[in-house]
Amino acid sequence: MQRINAARPMLSDTLIVAAGNVVVKGAGLLKLIITAHLFGTSDAQDAFLAAFLLPSSLGDIFAASATPALVPAMVRLQPGEHDREADELYRSAFASSVAAMCAIAGLLALAAPAVFAIIASGFSGEKTQLATTLFYWLLPLLPLAGCNVVWRAVLNAHRRFALAAVAPAVTPLTTLAVLAGGASRWGIYALAFGVVAGGMAEAALLAAAVRRLGYGVCPLWRGRGEGLRDVLPQFAPLLGGSLLLGSCPLIDNAMAAGLESGSVSVLNFGTRLTTVLASIGPAAVGTAALPHLADMAARGEWRKMRGDLRWFGSLIVAAVIPVAAVLIALTEPLVRIAFQKGAFSEASTLAVAAVQRYSLLQIPFAVLSALGFRLAASLRANELFLPVAAVGFCVTVTADYLLRQALGVPGIALAATLSQIAMISTLAVLLARRLRKGRAA
C-alpha cells in the first residue's frame, strides 16, 4: 500500500495523459476512416502518405529529442526560485527550435525531387509528381512542429498534462471539417490543406495556454544562456538517435513502395492501430513519468525511484498484454468494421488485417522502452539513446529486407516488433551498467 501511495501521482498523471491521447487518437481514427472511405488504397492516397511521411517523421524526431532534454531542465528550475532562468531557457529553446525547423523546411523544399527519387522509387512518374506537389503543401508543418513541441514541453514541465495531451485533437478535427467541405472539389489536396490548417489551430491553442503561464509566444533570441548550454549536451545524442529511429518509417515505406500498387497504403493502415495504442499507452507512460523521475533524480531519491519504476512498470505491462492479445484476435473484424466501405475493398481488408496482427506484437515492448528512455533522461544519461537507436535501425533494415521477401508487407510490420525487442534488451543492459556505476560512486 505504501508503494501504491508513493507512485500514485505518476499513475494518475499517466491516466490523464492516456485519456487525452484517447481523445486525440479517436479523432485521428475518425479522420483515417473518412479518408479510407474517400480515397481507399488508391495512388492518390499512396502519394499523400509518401508526402506526409517526411514532415511528420521529422516533427516526431524533434519531439523525441527536445522533450526529454528540455522537460527535466525546466523541472529543476523550481517556480518562484528560478523564474528568470526558466524564462531564458524557454526563450532560447523556442527561438532555436523555430529557426532550425524553418531551415530544415527550406532545405527540403530545394531537395524535394531528389528525396522522392529515393522514398518513392517504386512510384510511376505521375504518382511521384503528385507526391512531390503535396510535399510542398505540407512543409509548413515543420515550423509549426518547432512551436508546438516546445510549448507542450513547457506545459508538461508545469504538470499541465491534460491540455498538452488533448491539444493535438484539433488537427484531425480541423482536417475533417475541410474534407467535409472540399473533398469532392479538391480531392487529395483537401486532405493536405486540412492537415496544415489543423496544425495552425493546434499552435494557437497551445500558445494561449503557455501565455497564461507567463511565457512569451514570439521567438525572441536572447543569447545562449546557461540553461540552454545545459540542455544541448543532452539534446545532441537524442537527436542522433531520433534521426536513426525516425528514418525507420521511411525505410519501411520505401520497402513497401517496391511491392505491388497500394502496398504503402496497406502498411500505413495496418500499423495505424499500433500507432494509436503507442500514443495512448507507451507515450502516455513516458510523458507522465518524465517529470516525476526528473524530480526524484534532482532530489537524489534513488531507492524510491527504483521501487516506483518496478511497481509502475509491472502494472502497466500487465494491463497492456491482455489488450494486445484481444486486439490481435479481433483484427480482421475490426479492420472490416472500420474501413471496408466505398473505395476500401474486401481484398484491402484482408491485406491490412495481416499487417496489423504483426504490428500489434510490439506494444508491450514499446511500454518498457518508453519507461527505459525516460529513466535515462531523468538520470541525464541520454547518451545511451544513440547506441540503442543504432541497434534498432540495424535490426529494422535487416529484418525489413529479409521478411519482405518472405512475407511481403506483413513482414515489414514484424520487423518493427523485432526492432523493439532488440532496443529494450540493449537499453536494459546499458541502464543496469549505468546504475551500478552510480551506486558505486
N, C-alpha and C positions, 0 to 999 in steps of 0.2 A: 504493500500500500504506500509506503514511503517513496519507493521508486516511481510509482504511478503519479503521486502528487508532485514529485520533483520534475518529472518530464511532461506534466500536463500542459504547461504553456506552449511547448513545442508541438504537442499533439493538437491542441486547439487551433493554433495558427495554421498547422497543416490542413486541418479540416476547412478553415476559412478559405485558404488558397485553393484547395481542391474544389470547394463549392463554386468559387468564382470561375475556375477553369472549366467546370461543368457547363456553366452558362456560356462561356466563350466557345467551347467546342461544340456545344449544342447548336449555337448559331452558325458555327463553321460547318457542322454536319448538314444543317438545313441548306446552306449555300451549296454544298457539294451535291446534295440530292437534286436541287434545282438545276445546277449546271450539268449533271449527268443526264437529266431528262431533256435538257435543251440541246446538248452537244454530243452526248454519248461518248464513244471512244473514237471519235472522228479525227481526221487530220487537223482540223481547227483546234480541237481540244489538245491534241498532241503538241501543236505549235505553241499554244498558250502555256502549257505546263513546262515546256522547254524554256520559254522566255521568262517565266516567273521563277524558275528554279534558282538562277544565279542571284538575283536581288534578294530573294527570301533566304537563301543559304548564307549570303554574306551578312544579312541582318542577324540571323541566328548565331553566326560565328562571332560577331561583335558583341551580342548579348552574352554569349557563353564566356567571352573573355573579360568584358568590362564589369559585369555584375559581381563575380566572386572576388575581383580585385578591389572594387570601389565600396561595396557594402561593408566589409569588415573595417576599412579605414574610416568610414563615416560613423560606424558604431563606436569606435574607440574615441571619437571626438564627442564626448558627452554633452547634451544640450545644457546651455547655461554656463558651461565651463570653457568651451572652445567654440563659441559661436562664430568668431571671426575666422578661425582656421577652417571650420566646416564650410563657411561661405566661399572662402578662397579655393578650397579643394573642389567644391561643386562647380564654380565658375570656370576654373582651369580645365576640369574634366569635360564640362559641357562644350566649351569652345573648341577644345581639341577634337572631340568626337564628331561634332558637326563639320568642322573643316576637313577631317580625314574622310568622312563618308561622302562629302561633296567632291573631293579629289578623286576618290575611287569611282564615283559615278561618271565623272568626266573621262577618266581613262578607259572605262568600259565602253562608253559611247564611241570612242575612237577605235577600240579594238573589237567591236561587235562582230564584223564579218569574220575575223579570224577565230573568235570564240565559238561562233556557231558552226564553223567548218569542223570543229572538234566535237562539241557536245551534241550536234545534230547531224553527225556524219552519215547516218542511215536515212536521212530525210531526202525527199525529192527537192529539186531547185525551187519550185513554187512554195513548198511547205517550209523550206529554210528561210525564204524571203519573208513569209508571214511571221515566222517566229522572230526574226530579226526586227521587224517593224514593231511587233508587240513588246519586244525587249526595250526599245527606246521609250515607249509609253510608260513602262514600269520602272524606269530608272529613278524617278523621284522618290521611290520607296526607300532608297538608301539614305539620303539626308533625313528623311522622317524617322528612320530607324536610329540614326545618331541622336536625335532628340528623345525619342520615346524610351530607349534603353536607359539613358541616364536618369530621366525623370522617374521611371519605375524603380530604379536602384535607390533613389532618394526616398521614395515612399516606403520601400521595404526596410530601409535602414531605420526609418522612424516608426516601424511596425504598422504602417497603413496598408496592410496586406490586401484588404478587401477591394479597395478601389484599384490598386495596381493590378490585381488579378482579373477583375471584370472589365477593365477598360478595353482590352483587345476585342471584345464582342462588338464594339462599334464598327469595326472594319467589315466583317461579313454581313452585318445588318444593313450597312450602307450599300454594300455591293448588291444585296438582294433588291433594295429599292431601285437601284439603277437598272438592274436586269429586268425588273417588272415593267419599267417604262421604256427601255431601249433595246432589249434583246432582239425583238423582231425586226427592228430597223437597222441596228448596227452590228448584229451578230456577235462574234467573239470579242470585238473591240469594246462592247459594252461591259464585258467582264473585266477587261484591263482598266477601263476608266473607273469602274466601281471600286476596284481594289485600291487604287490610288486615292480616290475621294474618301474611302473609309480610313486609310492611314492618316489623312489630314484631320478628319474628325476625331480620331483617337488622340492625336497630338494635342488638339485643342482641349480635350477633357483633362489630359494629364498635366498640361501647362497650368490650367486653372487650379488643380489640386496642389501642385508644387508652389505656386504663388501664394496660396493660403498658408503654407508652412513658412513663408518669409523669404523664399528664394526667388531670384530674378529668372526671367524666361527668355532673355536676349543673350546670345553667345558672345559675351564681352571678355576678351583675353586680358588678364591682369598679371601675366608672367607665370612661370612655372614655380609655384610655391613649394614649401616643404612637404605638404600633403601629397601633391601630385608626384614629387620625386620619390615618395614612399610607395605610391601605388604602381608606378611604372615597372619596377623590377618584378612585381607580382603579375602585372598585365602581360609582359612580353612572352613568358612561356605559355600562358593561357592562350594568347593569340596564335602562337605557333602550333600548339596542339589543336586548337579550334579550326585552324586552316586545314590541317590534315583531316580531321573528322568531318568538317564541312564539305570537303571535296568528295567524300564518300557518296552522298546522293548524286553528285554529278557523274561519278563513275557508274553508279547503278543505272542512271538514266541513259548514259552512253552505251552501256551494255545492252539495255533493253531496246534502244533505238536501232541496234544492229539486227534485231529479231524481226518478226513479221509486223505489218502495219497495225497500229493500235496497242503495241506492247508497252509503250511509255505510259499510256493512259491506264492500262491494266495494272501496271506496277504501282502507279500513284493511287488508284482507287483501292487496290489490295492492301496497301500499307497505311491507308488513312486512319483506320480504326486504331491501329497501334500508335500512330502519332497522337491521336486524341487521348488515348489512355496514358501515354507517356506524359502528356501535359497535365492530366488530372492527377496521376499518381506520382511518378518519379519527379517531375518538375515541381509539383506542389511540395513534395518532401524536401527537395533541395532548397527551394525558395524560403520555406518557413524555417528550416533547420539552420540556415547560414547565420542569421543574426544571433540566434541563441548560442550556437557553437562559438561564434566570434566573441561573444560576451564572456562565455566561460573561459576561453583561451586568454582573453585580456586579463581576467581575474586570477588565472593560474589554477582553476578548479579542474585538474586533470582527472582525478578519480571520479568526480561527478560526471564529467563529460563521457568517460568510458562507460560508466554504468547506464547513463541515459541513452547513449547510442546503441548499446547492446539490447536494451529493452525495447526501444523505439523501432530499431531495425527489424527485430524479430516479429514485432506486432504487425508492421506494415507488410512484410513479406508473407506472413501467414494469411493476411487478408487478401493479398493480390493473387496468389497461386490459384485458389478456387475460382476466382473471377475469370482468370485467363483460361482455365480448363473448360469452364462452361461456354465461354465465347468461341473457343475452338470447336467444341461440339456443335454449336449452333451457327457456325459460319455461313453455310450455304443459305439457309432460310433468312438470315439477317441481311445478306447481300441482296437476295431476291426482293425482300420487302423494301429495302432502302432505295435500290437503284433500278430494278427492272421495270422500265416504263419508257415509252417514247422511243428514242434512239438507242436505248440500252437494251440489248437483246439477251436471250437465254444463254447463248454462247459466251457473251461477255460476263454474265453472272457466274458461270462455271469457272471461267479463267480467273476472275477476281477472287472468288472463294478459295481457289487453290493457293493463290499468293497470300491471302490473309491468314490461312492456317499456319503457315511457316512464320509469318511476321509476328504473330501473337506470342510465339515462344519466348521472345526476348524480354517481355515485360518484367518478370521477377528480377532478372539480371540488371535491367535498367534502374530499378529502385535501389539496388545495392550500389550501383555506380554513382547515382545521384548523391547518396549519403557519403560515399567514399570521397568524391571530389569536393564536397562541401567541408568535410573534415580536413582535407588537405588545405583548402583555402583558409579555414579558421586558424590553422597551425602556421600560416604563411609559408606553406610548402608547395606552392603552385608549380614549382619546377618539376614536380613529379608528373604533372599532366602531360608534358611533352613526350616522354618515353612511352607512357600508356597510350597516348593517341597514335604514336608511331606503330605500336603493336596492332591497334585496331585498324589502322589504314592498311598495313601489310596483309592482315587477315582478310579484309574486305576485298582488296584487289585480287588476291589469290583465289579466295573462295568464289567470288563473282565469276571469274573466268572458268573455273573448273565446274561449278554447279550449274552455270548457264548451259554448258554443253550437255550436261546430264538431264537437267530438269526444266530448262527454259526459264521463263520469268519467275516461277516459284523458287528456283534455285538462287536467284538474286536476293529474295526475301530471307531465305535460310542463311545466306552468307552474313546478313546483318545480325542474326542471332548468334552465330559463331563468333563474330567480332565482339559482341557484348560480353560473351563468356571469357574471351581472351583478355579483354581490358580489365574486367573486375578481378580476375585472377592476378594479373600483373600489379594492379593497384593495391591489392591486399598485401602482397609481398613487400612492396616498396613502403607502404604505410607502416607495416609492422617493424621494418628496419628503422624507420624514422622515429617511431615511438620508443623503441628500445634505446636509441641514441639519446633521446630526450630524457628518459628516466635515468640513464647513466650519468648524463650531465648534471 
